[in-house]
Amino acid sequence: MNRSIIFKASEQAMPTGILSYDETMDKLNRVRETTKQIITKLAERNTNDLHDPHPYGFELNAEQWAHFIAIHETLHIRQLGRIREANQ
């Protein structure tokens, strides 16, 4: 993974440091379950024409969003693991 490219998160996406690791993982798991339910419902429809903009200025259809979310969550889980290891 190339970590030399750094994207600045929007203010609403910036970590606040309020949640513990366990609280963060619990919240992530709840969001993941909701996402899975939505993806299951979307799989029953033709979603090629459902587009929504990404904050960085490009549009994704529902299938592309599903792939993006899966990759994005995986990156955050790895990031949380690195943070946890660094703070032990």
One Martini backbone bead per residue (centre of mass of N, CA, C, O) as a GRO file, in nm:
protein
   88
    1MET     BB    1   0.096   0.036   0.022
    2ASN     BB    2   0.052   0.381  -0.046
    3ARG     BB    3   0.150   0.637   0.198
    4SER     BB    4   0.237   0.904   0.029
    5ILE     BB    5  -0.066   0.944  -0.003
    6ILE     BB    6  -0.251   1.227   0.119
    7PHE     BB    7  -0.567   1.280   0.257
    8LYS     BB    8  -0.783   1.525   0.338
    9ALA     BB    9  -1.012   1.547   0.560
   10SER     BB   10  -1.290   1.631   0.651
   11GLU     BB   11  -1.411   1.765   0.932
   12GLN     BB   12  -1.637   1.540   0.976
   13ALA     BB   13  -1.396   1.303   0.944
   14MET     BB   14  -1.244   1.377   1.182
   15PRO     BB   15  -1.091   1.286   1.448
   16THR     BB   16  -1.155   1.325   1.810
   17GLY     BB   17  -1.084   1.102   2.047
   18ILE     BB   18  -1.345   0.997   2.209
   19LEU     BB   19  -1.311   0.711   2.120
   20SER     BB   20  -1.250   0.407   2.166
   21TYR     BB   21  -1.156   0.130   2.020
   22ASP     BB   22  -1.409  -0.040   2.093
   23GLU     BB   23  -1.615   0.178   2.008
   24THR     BB   24  -1.522   0.201   1.716
   25MET     BB   25  -1.566  -0.097   1.634
   26ASP     BB   26  -1.866  -0.103   1.702
   27LYS     BB   27  -1.951   0.119   1.507
   28LEU     BB   28  -1.837  -0.012   1.251
   29ASN     BB   29  -2.011  -0.271   1.271
   30ARG     BB   30  -2.285  -0.129   1.247
   31VAL     BB   31  -2.235   0.001   0.973
   32ARG     BB   32  -2.174  -0.261   0.822
   33GLU     BB   33  -2.453  -0.393   0.859
   34THR     BB   34  -2.610  -0.173   0.713
   35THR     BB   35  -2.458  -0.195   0.446
   36LYS     BB   36  -2.532  -0.488   0.385
   37GLN     BB   37  -2.837  -0.438   0.367
   38ILE     BB   38  -2.828  -0.239   0.134
   39ILE     BB   39  -2.679  -0.417  -0.072
   40THR     BB   40  -2.893  -0.637  -0.082
   41LYS     BB   41  -3.115  -0.452  -0.193
   42LEU     BB   42  -2.958  -0.351  -0.448
   43ALA     BB   43  -2.921  -0.637  -0.585
   44GLU     BB   44  -3.240  -0.631  -0.676
   45ARG     BB   45  -3.134  -0.400  -0.861
   46ASN     BB   46  -3.091  -0.151  -1.094
   47THR     BB   47  -2.790   0.059  -1.030
   48ASN     BB   48  -2.651   0.214  -1.273
   49ASP     BB   49  -2.839   0.494  -1.236
   50LEU     BB   50  -2.715   0.524  -0.946
   51HIS     BB   51  -2.593   0.835  -0.839
   52ASP     BB   52  -2.307   0.967  -0.644
   53PRO     BB   53  -2.117   1.188  -0.494
   54HIS     BB   54  -1.800   1.250  -0.421
   55PRO     BB   55  -1.615   1.471  -0.233
   56TYR     BB   56  -1.383   1.466  -0.484
   57GLY     BB   57  -1.578   1.499  -0.767
   58PHE     BB   58  -1.706   1.213  -0.818
   59GLU     BB   59  -1.891   0.953  -0.962
   60LEU     BB   60  -2.102   0.686  -0.837
   61ASN     BB   61  -2.232   0.396  -0.839
   62ALA     BB   62  -2.362   0.160  -0.640
   63GLU     BB   63  -2.147  -0.056  -0.701
   64GLN     BB   64  -1.901   0.127  -0.659
   65TRP     BB   65  -1.966   0.199  -0.366
   66ALA     BB   66  -1.948  -0.085  -0.250
   67HIS     BB   67  -1.648  -0.122  -0.315
   68PHE     BB   68  -1.540   0.129  -0.175
   69ILE     BB   69  -1.637   0.065   0.112
   70ALA     BB   70  -1.482  -0.197   0.152
   71ILE     BB   71  -1.201  -0.073   0.118
   72HIS     BB   72  -1.224   0.159   0.323
   73GLU     BB   73  -1.275  -0.013   0.576
   74THR     BB   74  -1.017  -0.179   0.564
   75LEU     BB   75  -0.826   0.061   0.599
   76HIS     BB   76  -0.938   0.147   0.880
   77ILE     BB   77  -0.882  -0.113   1.032
   78ARG     BB   78  -0.576  -0.103   0.990
   79GLN     BB   79  -0.534   0.174   1.117
   80LEU     BB   80  -0.638   0.101   1.399
   81GLY     BB   81  -0.428  -0.118   1.451
   82ARG     BB   82  -0.179   0.069   1.437
   83ILE     BB   83  -0.265   0.256   1.664
   84ARG     BB   84  -0.285   0.046   1.884
   85GLU     BB   85   0.009  -0.058   1.870
   86ALA     BB   86   0.143   0.228   1.926
   87ASN     BB   87  -0.029   0.246   2.224
   88GLN     BB   88   0.106  -0.014   2.396
   0.00000   0.00000   0.00000
